[in-house]
Amino acid sequence: MRRPEILIAEGDDVLRRSLKEMLLRLRFGIIESSDKTGILRNLPNPSIDLIIIGSFEDGAWAGLEVVQQIRRLDRKVPIILIAAKPSEALAIAALRAGINDYLKQPFSFEELVTSVNRCISHFLPRGPQQNTKGPGSGIIDGHRMIGESLALQEIRAYIGNIASTDSNLLVTGETGTGKELVAELVHGNSPRAHKPFVCINCAAIPDSLLESELFGYERGSFTGAYSSNKGKLKFGDGGTIFLDEIGDMSPYAQAKILRVVESREVQRLGGRENIPLNVRFIAASNQDLEQSVSENKFRKDLYFRLNVARIHMPPLRERKEDIHSLSDHYIRELNRQFGREVEGFSEESLESLLRYDWPGNIRELKNLLEAILINFHHQRISFMDLPELFRRRLRDAKDLPQDERYPLLSMLISTNWNISKAAQKLHWSRMTVYRKMEKYHINRKENRNINVIERTAGTG
């Protein structure tokens, strides 16, 4: 596989050299340009896999103009914009212009690597230590944990620290927040990465099968045991055992697991010897285990054995700043899967994603995008392209901002729903009125009763 080529366009010679040195260390091919003309002279060029644009003498907005010119020549090449003087207005304008990522100065080497790898993830090498479950694509090599929120940056840093140890780890968080991904990353960045990663769904194993499934059995130990089986725990010998949804285990199962965690030994059904087990335990739960312990639903001793190191995955509603990068990542994946060329969301539809609370978290976001792209053949996803159920949930939400909605609705009623007149009186453009109507889910049909009431009040 050829190495990816990156075009660095930066007017500041010091910053450009620094970027070049960073990326050469990662074995990327580098093309340099110190002015806007040099960028466009290199395009279109299928061998360029990423463009990094910084500031020029006339400021970051000049870099944004270059982005717009690039998009006229090449709609697919990923672009990272570096802003020396970042602002909300610049970020929004950059999004509209079609950039893939936005870095604010000063930024760290890790932030740059994260951004670059996210934009050209199809080039990332899959090392020999990787297996079908995904461990091995570590924090640096894979960037599978998408997002730049402060919470996620802290979690990534902690994963890097905890991975080098052999301590048991408890991962908590709501369903769909990425608990299994944390376990895979810890394993993939640990000295055990070349050994198995075994995931055990604790909620799916009945007590009657617990010992035979996890500990294994000897031939003839029960009817149907025609050969010996070493069990799932022993299959993970040398590697990592991931106990998913540990809070759903019965008291009987908890007692059995506690003994294994304490002794690092198993005894097969029908066997007489204790078999040593060299594994690291990572457990995960979407329940409040502290409360379960206080209610005697979960063993205190097992809780303390597993809760040596702790990572809590925040729900998506608490890290909404990551929705943009998550959406970009999954859209790129789904484009390759379905053969699409979707570029992203319109401003209005992206705003609706930010207003939603995401009870299903990242899993719900990914499923939403897949549902959209299955039969989608446009470049931008508008609000009306979102599934009807999702739009209905937004309409039913009680936290919609009302400070703009009522004046807009009143103006539309007073002008008998004449969009041009309403726009003129509100000092908005007609497109802004339409956009606000879509944003607040205002339409004439649904508000006809309000119209009648207003008219009746006016004639009284």
C-alpha positions in Angstrom: 0.0 0.0 0.0 1.4 3.4 -0.9 1.9 6.0 1.8 -0.6 8.8 2.0 0.4 12.2 0.6 -0.4 15.4 2.6 -0.4 18.9 1.2 0.5 21.5 3.8 -0.5 25.0 2.9 0.6 27.5 5.6 1.9 31.0 5.2 3.8 30.9 8.5 7.2 29.3 7.7 7.8 28.2 11.3 4.4 26.5 11.7 4.7 24.9 8.3 8.1 23.4 9.1 6.8 22.2 12.4 3.8 20.5 10.8 6.1 18.9 8.2 8.4 17.5 10.9 5.5 16.1 12.9 4.0 14.3 9.9 7.3 13.1 8.4 7.8 11.3 11.7 4.6 9.4 11.0 6.0 8.5 7.5 3.5 10.6 5.5 4.5 12.0 2.2 4.6 15.8 2.3 3.9 18.5 -0.3 4.4 22.1 0.8 2.9 25.4 -0.2 3.4 28.8 1.3 0.7 30.6 -0.7 -2.8 30.2 -2.1 -1.6 29.9 -5.7 0.6 27.0 -4.9 -2.3 25.0 -3.4 -4.5 25.4 -6.4 -1.6 24.6 -8.8 -1.4 21.1 -7.2 -5.1 20.4 -7.8 -6.9 18.4 -8.8 -4.4 15.6 -8.0 -5.6 12.1 -7.1 -2.3 11.4 -5.3 -3.1 14.0 -2.6 -5.0 12.3 0.2 -5.3 15.2 2.7 -4.9 19.0 2.7 -4.0 21.0 5.8 -4.7 24.7 5.4 -3.4 27.3 7.9 -3.5 31.1 7.9 -2.1 33.5 5.4 -1.1 37.1 5.6 -4.7 38.2 5.1 -6.0 35.9 7.9 -7.9 32.7 8.5 -10.8 33.9 6.3 -8.4 33.8 3.3 -7.8 30.2 4.1 -11.5 29.7 4.1 -11.7 31.2 0.6 -9.1 28.7 -0.5 -11.2 25.9 0.9 -14.1 27.0 -1.2 -11.9 27.1 -4.3 -10.6 23.6 -3.5 -14.1 22.3 -3.2 -14.9 23.6 -6.7 -11.9 21.5 -8.0 -12.1 18.5 -5.7 -15.2 17.6 -3.6 -13.8 14.5 -1.9 -10.3 15.3 -0.7 -10.3 15.7 3.2 -9.4 19.2 4.4 -8.2 20.3 7.9 -8.3 24.0 8.7 -6.0 25.4 11.3 -7.2 28.7 12.9 -4.8 31.0 14.6 -7.7 33.2 15.8 -10.6 30.8 16.1 -14.2 32.0 16.5 -17.6 30.5 16.4 -18.4 32.4 13.2 -15.3 31.0 11.5 -16.1 27.4 12.6 -19.6 27.6 11.2 -18.4 29.1 8.0 -15.7 26.4 7.7 -18.3 23.7 8.2 -20.5 25.2 5.4 -17.5 25.4 3.2 -16.9 21.7 3.5 -13.9 21.2 5.8 -13.5 17.8 7.5 -11.9 19.0 10.7 -11.0 22.3 12.5 -7.9 22.7 14.7 -7.4 25.7 17.0 -3.9 27.0 17.8 -2.1 26.1 19.9 -2.8 22.4 19.4 -0.9 19.3 20.6 0.9 16.7 18.5 -1.8 14.1 19.7 -4.6 16.4 18.4 -2.9 16.7 15.0 -2.4 13.0 14.8 -6.0 12.3 15.8 -7.3 14.7 13.2 -5.1 13.4 10.4 -5.8 9.7 11.1 -9.6 10.4 11.3 -9.5 12.1 7.9 -7.5 9.3 6.2 -8.6 6.3 8.2 -8.7 4.1 5.1 -4.8 4.3 5.0 -4.3 3.2 8.6 -2.1 0.1 8.8 -3.6 -2.9 10.5 -0.7 -4.4 12.5 0.0 -8.1 12.9 -1.2 -8.1 16.4 -4.8 -7.3 15.4 -7.5 -9.9 15.5 -11.1 -9.9 14.2 -12.4 -8.3 17.3 -10.4 -5.2 16.7 -7.8 -5.0 19.5 -4.5 -3.8 18.3 -5.8 -0.7 16.7 -4.6 1.3 19.6 -5.1 4.9 20.7 -2.3 6.1 18.3 -2.6 3.5 15.6 -6.4 3.5 15.1 -8.1 6.4 16.8 -11.2 4.3 17.1 -12.5 6.5 20.0 -13.8 9.5 18.0 -14.3 12.9 19.6 -12.3 15.8 20.9 -14.4 16.7 24.0 -12.4 17.3 27.2 -14.0 14.2 28.8 -12.9 12.0 25.9 -9.4 13.4 25.9 -9.0 12.6 29.6 -10.3 9.0 28.9 -7.9 8.5 26.1 -5.0 9.6 28.3 -6.1 7.3 31.1 -6.4 4.4 28.7 -2.8 5.0 27.7 -1.8 4.8 31.3 -3.9 1.9 32.5 -3.1 -0.2 29.4 0.5 -0.7 30.5 -0.6 -2.2 33.9 -2.3 -5.5 34.7 -4.9 -4.0 37.1 -8.5 -5.0 36.9 -10.7 -2.4 35.3 -14.4 -1.5 35.7 -16.0 0.5 32.9 -19.4 2.1 33.6 -21.8 4.1 31.4 -25.2 3.9 29.7 -25.9 1.5 26.9 -24.3 2.6 23.6 -21.6 4.8 25.1 -18.7 2.6 24.0 -17.8 0.4 27.0 -16.7 -2.5 25.0 -14.6 -0.2 22.8 -12.7 1.0 26.0 -12.0 -2.6 26.9 -10.7 -3.4 23.4 -8.5 -0.3 23.4 -7.0 -1.1 26.8 -6.3 -4.7 25.6 -4.9 -3.5 22.2 -2.5 -1.1 23.9 -1.3 -3.5 26.5 1.5 -6.1 26.6 -1.3 -8.7 26.2 -2.3 -7.3 22.8 -1.0 -10.4 20.9 -3.1 -12.7 23.1 -6.9 -13.3 22.9 -9.6 -10.8 23.9 -12.6 -12.8 25.1 -15.9 -11.1 25.5 -18.4 -12.8 27.8 -22.0 -11.5 27.9 -22.8 -12.1 31.6 -26.6 -11.5 31.1 -26.8 -14.3 28.5 -25.4 -17.3 30.4 -27.9 -19.1 32.7 -26.6 -20.5 36.0 -27.1 -24.0 34.8 -24.5 -23.6 32.0 -22.2 -21.1 33.8 -19.5 -23.6 34.9 -19.4 -25.6 31.7 -19.3 -22.5 29.5 -16.8 -20.5 31.5 -14.7 -23.1 33.3 -14.9 -26.0 30.8 -15.5 -29.7 31.4 -13.8 -33.1 31.1 -14.9 -35.8 28.8 -17.8 -37.8 30.3 -18.5 -35.3 33.1 -22.1 -35.1 32.0 -24.4 -36.6 29.3 -23.3 -35.3 25.9 -19.8 -34.4 27.0 -18.1 -36.6 24.4 -14.9 -34.6 24.5 -13.2 -32.1 26.9 -13.7 -28.4 26.6 -11.3 -25.9 28.2 -13.9 -23.2 28.7 -14.1 -19.5 27.7 -11.9 -18.3 30.5 -9.0 -20.6 29.5 -9.5 -19.6 25.9 -8.4 -16.1 27.0 -5.3 -17.4 28.7 -2.5 -14.8 28.4 -5.0 -12.2 27.3 -8.0 -10.2 28.5 -11.4 -11.4 29.7 -14.2 -8.8 29.2 -17.1 -9.4 31.5 -19.9 -7.4 29.8 -22.9 -6.3 31.9 -21.5 -7.8 35.1 -24.3 -6.2 37.0 -26.8 -8.7 35.4 -25.1 -11.7 37.0 -27.0 -13.8 39.5 -25.7 -14.1 43.1 -24.6 -17.7 42.3 -22.7 -16.5 39.2 -21.1 -13.6 41.1 -19.8 -16.1 43.7 -18.2 -18.3 41.1 -16.6 -15.4 39.2 -15.3 -13.9 42.5 -13.3 -17.1 43.2 -11.7 -17.0 39.8 -10.9 -13.3 40.1 -9.3 -13.9 43.4 -7.4 -17.1 42.7 -6.7 -16.8 39.0 -7.6 -20.6 38.8 -10.4 -22.6 37.3 -11.6 -26.2 37.9 -13.3 -27.9 35.1 -16.5 -29.9 35.6 -15.5 -33.5 36.2 -11.9 -32.4 36.8 -9.9 -32.6 40.0 -7.1 -30.1 39.4 -7.0 -26.4 39.7 -5.8 -25.0 36.4 -3.9 -21.7 36.5 -5.3 -18.7 34.6 -3.2 -15.8 33.4 -5.7 -13.2 32.4 -6.6 -9.6 33.0 -10.2 -8.9 33.9 -12.2 -5.9 32.6 -15.8 -5.6 33.6 -18.5 -3.3 32.3 -22.0 -2.3 33.6 -24.7 0.1 32.6 -26.1 -0.1 36.2 -25.2 1.8 39.3 -23.1 -0.9 41.0 -22.6 1.2 44.1 -26.4 1.3 44.6 -26.6 -2.4 43.8 -24.0 -3.2 46.5 -25.9 -1.0 49.0 -29.1 -3.0 48.2 -27.3 -6.3 48.5 -27.9 -7.1 44.8 -24.2 -7.2 43.9 -21.4 -8.6 46.0 -19.3 -6.0 47.7 -16.2 -8.2 47.6 -16.6 -8.7 43.9 -17.2 -5.0 43.3 -14.0 -4.1 45.1 -12.0 -6.8 43.2 -13.1 -5.4 39.9 -13.1 -1.7 40.7 -9.4 -1.2 40.9 -9.2 1.1 38.0 -12.3 2.9 36.8 -13.4 4.5 33.6 -16.9 6.1 33.2 -18.1 6.7 29.6 -20.2 9.9 29.5 -23.5 9.8 27.6 -23.6 11.6 24.2 -25.9 14.3 25.6 -23.0 15.4 27.8 -20.4 15.5 25.0 -22.5 16.9 22.1 -19.4 18.7 20.8 -18.3 15.3 19.5 -21.5 14.7 17.4 -19.9 16.5 14.3 -16.8 14.3 14.3 -18.7 11.1 15.1 -21.1 11.9 12.2 -18.3 12.5 9.8 -16.6 9.3 10.8 -19.7 7.1 10.4 -20.7 8.8 7.1 -17.2 8.0 5.7 -17.6 4.4 6.8 -21.2 4.1 5.4 -20.1 5.8 2.1 -17.6 3.0 1.6 -20.1 0.4 2.6 -23.0 1.6 0.5 -21.1 3.3 -2.4 -22.4 6.7 -1.5 -20.9 10.2 -1.8 -22.6 11.9 1.1 -20.7 14.9 2.4 -22.5 15.6 5.6 -25.4 17.4 7.2 -27.0 20.7 6.3 -26.7 23.4 9.1 -30.3 22.9 10.1 -30.1 19.1 10.3 -26.9 19.3 12.3 -28.5 21.7 14.6 -31.3 19.2 15.2 -28.8 16.5 16.1 -27.4 18.9 18.7 -30.8 19.5 20.2 -31.6 15.8 20.6 -30.8 14.0 23.9 -29.6 10.7 22.4 -31.0 8.1 24.9 -29.3 5.4 22.8 -26.0 7.3 22.7 -23.4 6.7 20.0 -25.1 3.4 18.9 -28.3 5.4 18.3 -26.4 8.0 16.2 -24.7 5.3 14.1 -28.0 3.5 13.5 -29.7 6.8 12.5 -27.0 7.5 9.9 -27.2 4.0 8.5 -31.0 4.3 8.2 -30.5 7.5 6.3 -27.8 6.3 3.9 -29.5 3.0 3.0 -31.5 4.8 0.3 -29.9 8.3 0.1 -28.3 9.6 -3.0 -27.7 13.3 -2.3 -24.7 15.2 -1.0 -26.1 16.9 2.1 -28.6 15.5 4.6 -31.4 18.0 5.2 -33.8 18.0 8.1 -36.5 16.4 6.0 -34.1 13.5 5.2 -34.0 12.5 8.8 -36.3 9.5 9.7 -39.9 10.5 10.5 -39.7 9.0 14.0 -36.6 11.1 14.8 -38.3 14.3 13.6 -41.4 13.4 15.7 -39.2 13.0 18.8 -37.7 16.4 18.1 -41.2 18.0 17.8 -42.2 16.3 21.1 -39.2 17.7 22.9 -40.0 20.2 25.6 -36.6 22.0 25.6 -37.0 23.7 22.2 -36.0 27.4 22.4 -39.3 29.4 22.4 -37.8 33.0 22.4 -37.8 33.1 18.6 -40.6 30.7 17.9 -43.5 32.8 19.2 -42.5 36.1 17.5 -42.0 34.3 14.2 -45.4 32.5 14.5 -47.1 35.8 15.4 -45.6 37.6 12.4 -46.6 34.8 10.0 -50.2 34.9 11.3 -50.4 38.7 11.2 -49.2 38.6 7.5 -51.6 35.8 6.7 -48.5 33.5 6.2 -47.0 35.7 3.6 -43.3 34.7 3.8 -42.0 37.8 2.0 -43.9 40.2 4.2 -42.9 38.4 7.4 -39.2 38.4 6.3 -39.3 42.1 5.6 -40.9 43.0 9.0 -38.5 40.7 10.9 -35.5 42.1 8.9 -34.6 38.5 7.8 -34.2 37.0 4.4 -36.9 34.7 3.0 -34.5 31.7 3.3 -33.9 32.6 7.0 -37.7 32.5 7.6 -38.0 29.1 5.9 -35.0 27.9 7.9 -36.5 29.1 11.2 -39.9 27.6 10.3 -38.1 24.2 9.8 -36.1 24.6 12.9 -39.2 25.3 15.1 -41.4 22.9 13.1 -43.9 25.7 12.2 -46.3 25.1 9.3 -49.6 26.7 8.4 -51.6 23.5 8.6 -50.6 22.6 12.2 -51.2 26.2 13.3 -54.5 27.0 11.5 -56.4 27.0 14.8 -54.1 29.7 16.2 -54.8 31.7 13.1 -58.5 31.6 13.6 -58.2 32.6 17.3 -55.9 35.5 16.4 -58.4 36.7 13.7 -61.4 36.4 16.1 -59.6 38.3 18.8 -58.8 41.1 16.2 -62.4 41.5 15.2 -63.7 41.6 18.7 
